[in-house]
């Protein structure tokens, strides 16, 4: 089922989740793993986190069944390195 503006207005599609999921997707692929460079896709939207996030946001709006999957996968993929940096900092500080 394709998402529509009516689904958004009825509260069936949660825009906050779409925003967070699409931003996490863009940051994960462009900034953390640099997959655009690794796959020789060094052009927009693949080398631009905000561009890739915008396109993913549109895709999630049109196919809302993907929201939960993308949200869990890529938010976890972005938060994990942040937690690791914090843990490394705390470990070095304590020694």
C-alpha positions in Angstrom: 0.0 0.0 0.0 1.4 3.4 -1.0 1.3 6.1 1.7 -0.7 9.2 1.0 -1.1 12.6 2.6 -4.4 11.3 4.0 -2.5 8.5 5.8 -0.3 11.2 7.3 -3.2 13.4 8.4 -5.0 10.4 9.9 -1.9 9.6 12.0 -1.4 6.3 10.3 2.1 7.3 9.2 4.4 8.7 11.9 6.5 11.5 10.4 8.9 11.6 13.4 9.9 8.0 12.7 10.3 8.7 9.0 12.6 11.6 9.8 14.8 9.8 12.3 15.0 6.6 10.1 15.9 8.5 6.9 18.5 10.6 8.7 20.0 7.6 10.3 20.1 5.8 6.9 21.9 8.7 5.2 24.5 9.1 8.0 25.1 5.3 8.2 25.8 4.9 4.5 27.5 8.2 3.7 29.4 9.3 6.9 30.0 6.1 8.8 30.6 3.4 6.1 31.3 5.7 3.1 29.6 3.1 0.8 29.3 5.6 -2.0 33.0 5.8 -2.3 33.6 2.1 -1.8 31.0 1.2 -4.5 32.3 3.8 -6.9 29.0 5.8 -6.5 30.8 9.1 -5.8 27.9 11.3 -6.9 24.7 12.7 -5.4 22.7 11.3 -3.6 25.2 8.6 -2.6 28.0 10.9 -1.4 25.7 13.4 0.4 24.0 12.4 3.7 21.3 15.0 3.4 20.5 14.1 -0.2 20.3 10.4 0.6 18.2 11.0 3.7 15.7 13.1 1.7 15.3 10.4 -0.9 15.0 7.7 1.8 12.4 9.9 3.5 10.3 10.0 0.3 10.6 6.3 -0.1 9.5 5.6 3.5 6.6 8.0 3.0 5.5 6.1 -0.1 6.1 2.6 1.3 5.3 2.9 5.0 5.8 -0.8 5.7 9.5 -0.2 5.6 9.6 2.4 8.4 10.1 0.0 11.3 12.7 -2.0 9.5 14.8 1.0 8.5 14.3 2.7 11.8 15.6 -0.2 13.9 18.5 -1.1 11.6 20.0 2.2 10.9 19.3 4.0 14.2 21.1 1.1 15.9 23.9 1.4 13.3 24.4 5.1 14.1 24.1 4.8 17.9 26.5 1.9 18.2 29.6 3.8 17.1 28.6 6.7 19.3 28.3 4.4 22.4 31.7 2.8 21.5 33.4 6.2 21.4 31.9 7.1 24.8 33.0 3.8 26.2 36.6 4.2 24.8 36.7 7.8 26.2 35.6 6.6 29.7 38.1 3.7 29.6 41.0 5.9 28.7 40.0 8.4 31.3 39.9 5.8 34.0 43.3 4.4 33.2 
